[in-house]
Structures are given as C-alpha cells and as structure tokens.
Amino acid sequence: MSPRFLLGEIWTGIRRNASMTVSVVLVTMVSMYLLGLGLLAQRQADTMKGYWYDRVQVSIYLCTDNSSRPNCGTGAVTEEQKSTLLTQLEALPEVKQVFYESEEEAYSRFQDQFRNSPLAGNIQVGDIPQSYRVQLEDPSRFGVVVSQFEGAAGVAYVQDQERVLNRFFTVINYITLFSVLLAALMVLAAILLMATTIRQSAFSRRREIGIMRLVGASNFTIRVPFVIETLIAAVLGALLAFGLLWATVHYIFSRFLNQVVLDQALIGDSDVFAVAPLMFAGVVALAVLTSTVTLWRYLRV
Amino acid sequence: MIRFENVVKKYPRGTRPALDRVSVEVERGEFAFVVGPSGSGKSTMLRLVMREETPTSGTVLVAGHDLGAMPLRKVPRLRRQMGVVFQDFRLLPGKTVYQNVAYALQVIGKSSLSIRRVVPETLEMVGLTGMEKRLPHQLSGGEQQRVAIARAVVNKPMILLCDEPTGNLDPAISLEIVRLLERINRTGTTVVMATHNDTIVNDLRRRVIELADGRIVRDDEHGTYMPAS
C-alpha cells in the first residue's frame, strides 16, 4: 500500500468521523493534562525536598530575654552555653555541618526571602531568635538531635524543617493522588471512547472493508488506517495537554507563584519537558493497544 | 482447480445442511454454471471456495490447497487469486469507475505504476473506456456490473466466482454480461457462475451443476436448466 493511498484513506476516515475524532482528542487532552499535573505535583514535592534537604534540616533556637518558652526561665542564652552546645553538636556523628545565625542575620534573611510579602515590614531585629542551624548527614535522623538538645540549657526549642515541610508534602501528595485518580478515570473514558470511535469508523467504512477482504487485502492493510487515525487523535490530544501544562507552569508557577512564595523551590518549564516523554509514550501505548484490541475483536477476517 | 470432496455445510441455526455430501470438481479453465432454486446451496458453495466459510465436514480444495486446514493469515493470499462478482455490484459510491477498479490493486500493495498501466487495460477489456471518471450512480446496471467485473479480474485471478451476476439486469444486458464472462474464461480464467437465469444457461450450453436442497442432482457437460416453476 503506497503511503499516499494510506494517507488518503486515513484522511477520509478522520473526515467522515470528525466529531468522534475531536472528542477523542479532547478526552485524551484532559486525561493527559490531569496525569501531567499529578506528575508535576510530585516533581514539585521533590524539588522542594531537594531544596530544603540541601539546606538546614534542624534549627535549634536559643533563648532570648523575653522568650516565653518554659526552658528559658533563666533568661537569654549565655556565651558559655552557646559554646557548649556547639561542641556537643559538632561531636555528633549524624551532624554534617553547623551554622550559627545571629538575630541580625535571621532578620536580613527573612527580609530577603519575604521581600515581596507585606510580612517583611512587621518584623524587627530580635523577633527571630539566634539559632544553630544544623545540617544532617541523613535528614531522617532528626530524632537524635531533638532528643539530645530539647531541654538543654539555653535552648528555647528545636524545630525540624522536615516536619514543617511534611505537612506541605502531605498536601502535595493528596493533590497528586487526586489528579492521578481523576486521570485514571479519564484514561478509562478515553479508552472506551477510542474503542467506540473505531467501531463507528469501521461501520462507516464497512463497504470498503468488505471490498478489501474480498480482493485479499492483508489484515494489516485493513487495520492500519484505524490504528493510525486513533494514534493521530491521541497524539494531538497529548500535544494540547502538553501545551496546557506548559502554560500552567510557565504562567502560574514561574510568573506568578514564584513572586509570592519562596523563590527557587518551584518547578519550571524544564519539568514539563521532563514529564512530556512519559505522557507521549503513555498516549501512544494507549492508542495502539486500544485500537489493536478493538480491531481484533470487531474486525475478523 | 476447485474440488469438493464429500462436503457438508451446516449453519448454526439451519434445520438441514446447506450443502449435503457434495463432491464435484471444476477443472482449470472451465466455465461452469451452478443452478438451482433459492436456498439450494449455490451461494454456500461459492462462499466455501472464497473461504468465507469452512465446511462442517469434508474437504474443499482450491488450486491444491485444503481450505479447511488453511491458517487465517494465508486467506488474503488465496483471495488474491480469485475475483468475485455479486448481484448487487458492491461498488464504492464515492469513487469513480477508475478508482473503484484501482482500489482493488491499491489495497494489496501494487505499485501506482502498474496500477496506471493495468486499470485502463482492464476497463477497455470490459468495454468501459471513456467512463473512467463517472461515479457508480451515473451508470446503468449493466455498466456497473462491468465495473465490478473489471475490479474482479484486474489482478488476473485464476478463478472468477459470480453469484447471480445478472440477477438485477434485464435479459439483453444479462446476455452481454455473460458473453463478457465467456471472453474472460477464454483467457484461461476458471469461471463459476451461480444463477437461476435459465435463458442464459440454455443459450450458452456450458457445464451445468444443479443443486437441490444442498445436493447435486445433475452435472451435465453441455447442460440446460429448466426451473421447476
């Protein structure tokens, strides 16, 4: 079968079945968009984890004069307590690095991070206590540090960044789960719609199919136009989904959220390109499998 | 070329077999009529030769191949060696005369070069030169059947099967169609034509295989046909 003839057959098929083809495109688009959102949410979680794990995992806030923490009854932390704490921290095998952050440094870091937020104006030097910021070899070994330093002299409280972030990651995980579940439903709808479309298309071409069988066209020849039609519609849907996903990330995340939320820890365009191959491979597999099975069931020799 | 050995064909809901212990042979290059009233098993015989059906028991041999034992993937190759013509023409309404004939070659992967050479030849042979660009609905019944015949023989098949090819045509046109089939037969193609058109059978004096209730009741070298009604 010459390529030009094949293209003609495919074009005829798509034209005769235009509304069904459009619906396959749209359903594929929505299902792949949802799947892409799920994957991107997961990448967002990973990005943030990576960002934070590279930085501080545990903050040991020290007592200030006006601290209300029960452990700070004796007033602000003394230089002696500070050096004891530092020695103890550096002696721990779980600890990779320890940074000291003074009140001034804490203030300026906050000002910098929240430069676009109205919060920045309400904070003064001293509002954020001085702290030891501890980077662990293994972020999950946080418990060791807490048990040793919570309640130690001069320590107001120990804060695990991971615990703070975990709440956020739980939300992201739910978003992922929800969008993947929705995507699964949409994929199911896409499969059923593809199958129906192929049957409809086969019915509208029953005369041609009859002639092809009569003159001895191979099964491959009879079936390949249907497979390619389905493939075209599905890939078109995936392309639209990709575009939509890119627009979502580019305009909502990169342009808008990045200004509002902490910078740098957000997914960008490159993440969309990273999930795209998965989406396209999925769509191609879906279209080929669905059409093969449908044709095998409805187009016997 | 075509051999039936004790062939029985029962359809799932049939009360009696459509074909009952039929044994017959059609030689290469022969022209044979299969006659008999409706429901006598003529179409079933042709469908068995095309491998649209398989026998319930017995053997159908075409060009030496046992069709009952033939794997499905080899069926297309078998069908490329035969042409089929029906009472209702079965042309594609959206395609022109030329496209209808070319279609049969395109779908079996012939090169467009050979298609451009063979199709006009075939159209000339069936007497349709000058009508290449017409659509089926712009043709008379006889002309439509000529297109169908052109499509059936364009790939130079060994066997031409005709299922009531003159059923929708008036007597004069019917005779022209059968004369055309005879001409095709003279080029070496085996022709089997199922019909109950007694005038044609009696005019041509060819081999007549008569079926009644699924059995062969007569097989004459230069036979006639007198329908019961």
HADDOCK unambig.tbl for C-alpha pairs under 7 A between the chains (distance, minus, plus):
assign (segid A and resid 1 and name CA) (segid B and resid 106 and name CA) 5.79 0.50 0.50
assign (segid A and resid 1 and name CA) (segid B and resid 107 and name CA) 5.75 0.50 0.50
assign (segid A and resid 1 and name CA) (segid B and resid 108 and name CA) 6.38 0.50 0.50
assign (segid A and resid 1 and name CA) (segid B and resid 109 and name CA) 3.87 0.50 0.50
assign (segid A and resid 1 and name CA) (segid B and resid 110 and name CA) 6.78 0.50 0.50
assign (segid A and resid 2 and name CA) (segid B and resid 109 and name CA) 6.63 0.50 0.50
assign (segid A and resid 207 and name CA) (segid B and resid 92 and name CA) 6.79 0.50 0.50
assign (segid A and resid 208 and name CA) (segid B and resid 92 and name CA) 6.92 0.50 0.50
assign (segid A and resid 212 and name CA) (segid B and resid 104 and name CA) 6.96 0.50 0.50
assign (segid A and resid 212 and name CA) (segid B and resid 107 and name CA) 6.49 0.50 0.50
assign (segid A and resid 214 and name CA) (segid B and resid 79 and name CA) 6.60 0.50 0.50
assign (segid A and resid 215 and name CA) (segid B and resid 79 and name CA) 5.81 0.50 0.50
assign (segid A and resid 215 and name CA) (segid B and resid 80 and name CA) 5.58 0.50 0.50
assign (segid A and resid 215 and name CA) (segid B and resid 83 and name CA) 6.92 0.50 0.50
assign (segid A and resid 215 and name CA) (segid B and resid 104 and name CA) 6.03 0.50 0.50
assign (segid A and resid 216 and name CA) (segid B and resid 76 and name CA) 3.94 0.50 0.50
assign (segid A and resid 216 and name CA) (segid B and resid 77 and name CA) 6.00 0.50 0.50
assign (segid A and resid 216 and name CA) (segid B and resid 79 and name CA) 4.64 0.50 0.50
assign (segid A and resid 216 and name CA) (segid B and resid 80 and name CA) 4.82 0.50 0.50
assign (segid A and resid 216 and name CA) (segid B and resid 108 and name CA) 6.80 0.50 0.50
assign (segid A and resid 217 and name CA) (segid B and resid 76 and name CA) 5.79 0.50 0.50
assign (segid A and resid 217 and name CA) (segid B and resid 107 and name CA) 5.53 0.50 0.50
assign (segid A and resid 217 and name CA) (segid B and resid 108 and name CA) 4.92 0.50 0.50
assign (segid A and resid 218 and name CA) (segid B and resid 76 and name CA) 5.60 0.50 0.50
assign (segid A and resid 221 and name CA) (segid B and resid 107 and name CA) 6.74 0.50 0.50
